[in-house]
Amino acid sequence: MCGRFVEYSSISKIKKAFDINGVGSLVNTKAHQANYNISPGQNVLSIVNNNDERILTNLRWGLIPRWAEDERVGYRMINARAETLLEKRTFKDLFQNKRCLVVADGFYEWEHRDKEKIPHYFSLKSKDPFAMAGLYEVWQSPEQRVGKIISCTIITTKANKTVKKIHDRMPAIIKPDDYGEWLDCKNYLGEVVQELLEPIYDKEMTYHEVSKKVNYPKNNSVENIASVNRA
Protein backbone atom coordinates (compact mmCIF):
# COMPACT_ATOMS: atom_id res chain seq x y z
CA MET A 1 0.00 0.00 0.00
CA CYS A 2 0.97 3.65 0.01
CA GLY A 3 0.29 5.20 3.41
CA ARG A 4 2.72 8.14 3.54
CA PHE A 5 4.65 10.09 0.97
CA VAL A 6 6.73 13.21 0.38
CA GLU A 7 6.39 16.29 -1.84
CA TYR A 8 9.04 18.97 -1.57
CA SER A 9 9.51 20.27 -5.12
CA SER A 10 8.67 23.91 -5.79
CA ILE A 11 5.57 24.85 -7.75
CA SER A 12 7.73 26.15 -10.59
CA LYS A 13 9.63 22.86 -10.80
CA ILE A 14 6.38 20.88 -10.76
CA LYS A 15 4.85 23.03 -13.50
CA LYS A 16 7.87 22.42 -15.70
CA ALA A 17 8.18 18.71 -14.95
CA PHE A 18 4.53 17.96 -15.71
CA ASP A 19 3.96 20.52 -18.46
CA ILE A 20 1.20 22.22 -16.46
CA ASN A 21 -1.12 24.57 -18.37
CA GLY A 22 -2.69 26.26 -15.37
CA VAL A 23 -2.98 26.33 -11.58
CA GLY A 24 -6.40 25.89 -9.97
CA SER A 25 -7.86 28.15 -7.31
CA LEU A 26 -7.37 25.47 -4.64
CA VAL A 27 -3.57 25.87 -4.88
CA ASN A 28 -2.01 28.78 -3.03
CA THR A 29 1.31 29.03 -4.84
CA LYS A 30 2.70 31.64 -2.43
CA ALA A 31 1.92 29.55 0.65
CA HIS A 32 3.12 26.24 -0.80
CA GLN A 33 5.50 24.41 1.53
CA ALA A 34 7.39 21.15 1.38
CA ASN A 35 5.71 18.24 3.16
CA TYR A 36 7.92 15.38 4.31
CA ASN A 37 5.18 13.32 5.92
CA ILE A 38 1.96 13.49 3.92
CA SER A 39 -0.75 11.40 5.57
CA PRO A 40 -4.38 10.55 4.72
CA GLY A 41 -6.81 13.42 5.10
CA GLN A 42 -4.33 16.05 3.94
CA ASN A 43 -4.51 17.95 0.67
CA VAL A 44 -2.15 16.69 -2.01
CA LEU A 45 -0.95 18.40 -5.18
CA SER A 46 -2.56 16.65 -8.13
CA ILE A 47 -3.00 17.08 -11.86
CA VAL A 48 -6.34 16.77 -13.62
CA ASN A 49 -7.46 17.20 -17.22
CA ASN A 50 -9.78 20.16 -17.78
CA ASN A 51 -10.77 20.77 -21.40
CA ASP A 52 -7.57 19.10 -22.60
CA GLU A 53 -5.38 21.21 -20.34
CA ARG A 54 -3.32 19.96 -17.42
CA ILE A 55 -4.39 21.79 -14.29
CA LEU A 56 -2.54 21.63 -10.98
CA THR A 57 -4.95 21.44 -8.06
CA ASN A 58 -5.31 20.21 -4.48
CA LEU A 59 -7.27 17.06 -3.68
CA ARG A 60 -7.98 15.58 -0.27
CA TRP A 61 -6.21 12.24 0.09
CA GLY A 62 -8.76 9.55 0.94
CA LEU A 63 -11.52 8.98 -1.58
CA ILE A 64 -15.07 9.84 -0.51
CA PRO A 65 -17.45 8.01 -2.88
CA ARG A 66 -20.38 9.96 -4.25
CA TRP A 67 -22.78 7.65 -2.38
CA ALA A 68 -21.07 8.05 1.02
CA GLU A 69 -23.11 9.48 3.88
CA ASP A 70 -20.07 10.50 5.92
CA GLU A 71 -16.79 11.99 4.71
CA ARG A 72 -14.84 9.92 7.23
CA VAL A 73 -15.13 6.91 4.92
CA GLY A 74 -12.29 8.51 2.98
CA TYR A 75 -9.74 7.40 5.57
CA ARG A 76 -10.46 3.81 4.53
CA MET A 77 -10.01 4.53 0.83
CA ILE A 78 -6.54 5.97 0.51
CA ASN A 79 -5.51 3.26 -1.97
CA ALA A 80 -7.08 1.30 -4.84
CA ARG A 81 -5.56 -1.89 -6.23
CA ALA A 82 -4.69 -1.69 -9.94
CA GLU A 83 -5.70 -5.28 -10.53
CA THR A 84 -9.33 -4.82 -9.48
CA LEU A 85 -10.22 -1.31 -10.65
CA LEU A 86 -12.69 -2.60 -13.25
CA GLU A 87 -14.33 -4.93 -10.74
CA LYS A 88 -14.96 -2.66 -7.76
CA ARG A 89 -18.17 -0.63 -7.73
CA THR A 90 -16.46 2.32 -6.07
CA PHE A 91 -13.63 2.59 -8.59
CA LYS A 92 -14.91 1.30 -11.94
CA ASP A 93 -16.65 4.49 -13.10
CA LEU A 94 -13.87 6.72 -11.77
CA PHE A 95 -11.28 4.64 -13.64
CA GLN A 96 -13.16 5.40 -16.83
CA ASN A 97 -13.92 9.05 -16.18
CA LYS A 98 -11.95 10.68 -13.34
CA ARG A 99 -8.27 9.84 -13.46
CA CYS A 100 -5.61 12.11 -11.98
CA LEU A 101 -1.90 12.25 -11.21
CA VAL A 102 -0.69 12.77 -7.65
CA VAL A 103 2.64 14.61 -7.39
CA ALA A 104 5.37 13.09 -5.22
CA ASP A 105 9.11 13.25 -4.64
CA GLY A 106 9.22 9.99 -2.69
CA PHE A 107 7.21 7.58 -0.56
CA TYR A 108 7.62 5.44 2.54
CA GLU A 109 7.17 1.70 3.02
CA TRP A 110 7.60 -0.28 6.21
CA GLU A 111 9.63 -3.45 6.70
CA HIS A 112 8.63 -5.99 9.35
CA ARG A 113 11.84 -6.84 11.17
CA ASP A 114 12.10 -8.62 14.54
CA LYS A 115 8.57 -7.56 15.54
CA GLU A 116 9.37 -3.98 14.54
CA LYS A 117 8.07 -1.87 11.66
CA ILE A 118 11.05 -0.14 10.10
CA PRO A 119 10.35 2.77 7.69
CA HIS A 120 12.22 3.13 4.41
CA TYR A 121 12.20 6.04 1.97
CA PHE A 122 11.95 5.43 -1.79
CA SER A 123 12.67 7.99 -4.50
CA LEU A 124 14.07 8.26 -8.00
CA LYS A 125 17.86 8.37 -8.25
CA SER A 126 17.45 11.55 -10.31
CA LYS A 127 15.59 13.20 -7.39
CA ASP A 128 12.98 14.36 -9.90
CA PRO A 129 9.31 14.51 -8.86
CA PHE A 130 7.10 11.76 -10.25
CA ALA A 131 3.42 11.09 -10.79
CA MET A 132 1.42 8.47 -8.90
CA ALA A 133 -1.71 7.27 -10.64
CA GLY A 134 -4.90 8.33 -8.90
CA LEU A 135 -8.68 8.57 -9.15
CA TYR A 136 -10.79 11.44 -7.85
CA GLU A 137 -14.39 12.18 -6.97
CA VAL A 138 -16.55 15.18 -6.04
CA TRP A 139 -18.64 14.62 -2.91
CA GLN A 140 -21.44 16.58 -1.27
CA SER A 141 -22.81 15.58 2.13
CA PRO A 142 -26.48 14.49 2.04
CA GLU A 143 -27.45 17.29 4.43
CA GLN A 144 -25.13 19.74 2.61
CA ARG A 145 -23.60 20.66 5.96
CA VAL A 146 -20.25 21.27 4.29
CA GLY A 147 -19.20 22.41 0.84
CA LYS A 148 -18.21 20.02 -1.91
CA ILE A 149 -15.08 17.99 -1.24
CA ILE A 150 -12.87 16.77 -4.08
CA SER A 151 -10.94 13.75 -2.87
CA CYS A 152 -8.63 11.15 -4.36
CA THR A 153 -7.15 7.70 -3.92
CA ILE A 154 -3.70 6.51 -4.97
CA ILE A 155 -3.54 3.39 -7.12
CA THR A 156 -1.12 0.68 -6.01
CA THR A 157 0.40 -2.15 -7.99
CA LYS A 158 2.71 -5.08 -7.31
CA ALA A 159 6.17 -4.01 -6.26
CA ASN A 160 9.11 -3.79 -8.62
CA LYS A 161 12.34 -5.60 -7.66
CA THR A 162 13.66 -2.66 -5.67
CA VAL A 163 10.56 -2.06 -3.55
CA LYS A 164 9.90 -5.78 -3.17
CA LYS A 165 12.94 -6.03 -0.89
CA ILE A 166 10.83 -4.17 1.68
CA HIS A 167 7.16 -4.47 0.64
CA ASP A 168 5.05 -6.35 -1.91
CA ARG A 169 3.08 -3.28 -3.07
CA MET A 170 4.00 0.18 -4.35
CA PRO A 171 2.29 3.23 -5.86
CA ALA A 172 1.58 2.88 -9.57
CA ILE A 173 3.88 5.46 -11.16
CA ILE A 174 3.04 6.85 -14.60
CA LYS A 175 5.90 7.62 -17.01
CA PRO A 176 6.07 11.18 -18.42
CA ASP A 177 5.38 9.97 -21.96
CA ASP A 178 2.10 8.47 -20.69
CA TYR A 179 0.73 11.44 -18.74
CA GLY A 180 -1.49 12.55 -21.61
CA GLU A 181 -2.97 9.11 -22.18
CA TRP A 182 -3.66 8.59 -18.47
CA LEU A 183 -5.37 11.95 -18.04
CA ASP A 184 -7.38 11.77 -21.28
CA CYS A 185 -10.50 9.92 -20.14
CA LYS A 186 -12.43 10.83 -23.30
CA ASN A 187 -10.21 8.96 -25.73
CA TYR A 188 -8.54 6.34 -23.52
CA LEU A 189 -10.79 4.04 -21.51
CA GLY A 190 -9.76 2.18 -18.38
CA GLU A 191 -9.18 -1.08 -20.23
CA VAL A 192 -6.70 0.72 -22.48
CA VAL A 193 -4.66 2.47 -19.80
CA GLN A 194 -4.59 -0.38 -17.30
CA GLU A 195 -1.28 -1.52 -18.77
CA LEU A 196 0.23 1.80 -17.61
CA LEU A 197 -0.17 0.60 -14.01
CA GLU A 198 2.55 -2.04 -14.23
CA PRO A 199 5.50 -1.53 -11.81
CA ILE A 200 8.25 0.60 -13.33
CA TYR A 201 11.47 2.45 -12.50
CA ASP A 202 13.17 -0.55 -10.90
CA LYS A 203 16.72 0.42 -11.91
CA GLU A 204 16.01 4.14 -11.52
CA MET A 205 14.80 3.91 -7.93
CA THR A 206 16.77 4.11 -4.70
CA TYR A 207 15.85 3.63 -1.04
CA HIS A 208 17.25 3.72 2.48
CA GLU A 209 16.12 3.24 6.06
CA VAL A 210 14.85 6.34 7.84
CA SER A 211 13.98 7.38 11.37
CA LYS A 212 10.89 6.05 13.14
CA LYS A 213 9.89 9.68 13.57
CA VAL A 214 8.09 9.18 10.26
CA ASN A 215 5.60 6.96 12.11
CA TYR A 216 4.08 10.08 13.64
CA PRO A 217 2.33 12.42 11.17
CA LYS A 218 3.11 15.50 13.26
CA ASN A 219 6.82 15.03 12.52
CA ASN A 220 7.32 16.91 9.27
CA SER A 221 10.87 17.93 8.43
CA VAL A 222 13.58 17.16 5.93
CA GLU A 223 15.15 14.94 8.61
CA ASN A 224 12.40 12.41 7.87
CA ILE A 225 14.07 11.39 4.62
CA ALA A 226 17.64 11.31 5.98
CA SER A 227 19.35 7.91 5.94
CA VAL A 228 19.66 6.04 9.24
CA ASN A 229 22.69 3.79 9.52
CA ARG A 230 22.33 1.12 12.16
CA ALA A 231 25.44 0.10 14.05
C-alpha positions, 0 to 999 in steps of 0.5 A: 500500500501507500500510506505516507509520501513526500512532496518537496519540489517547488511549484515552478519545478512541478509546473515544468516537470509535468507541463502544467497549463494552469494552476487551480484556485485550490492551490495557493502558490505563495503559501506552498510548503514542502511536506515530508510526511503526507498522511491521509486526510491532507490535501495533495498536489494533483494534476487533472485534465480540464478541457484538454489542459493539465491543471494543478490542483489540491485534492484531499487524500482519501476517496469519498465516494459519491454515495457516502453518507459521511466523509470519514469513509475517505480514511479507509479509501486511501488506496485502490488496487490496480488489478481490481479497478474494473471490478470494484463498484467504487472505482470502476466508473472513476477509472473510466472518467476521473483519473488524476496524477498525484505529485510526489518526490518519494514515498515510505514503506515499512519493513517488518523486522524482529517484531518492529516496523522499520520505515524506508524512503523510496525515491528516484535516483534523479531526485525528480518529482514523479506522478502516482496514478490516482482517481478522484471524486466530487462529494457533497454531504447528504445534508449539505452541511459542508461544501463540496469535497474533491478527494482522491485515492492513490492506485497501487500495484505489485512491487518492482524488484527494488521495492519488493525487498521491503514491501510487496506493493508500491504506488503505480507510477506513470511515465512522463510519456504516458501522462497525456494518455492517463489523463485523457478519459475521453479517448482512452478508456480504463481497459486501455490504460490499465497496462500503464499501471505495471510496476516501473522504474526498478533500476532508476529507484533508490531507497534507504532506512529512515527514522521512526519519527516518520511513524508520527504524522506530526513530525514533518521535516527534511530529517524524515528522509535522511538515511539512518545507519544502524550500528 
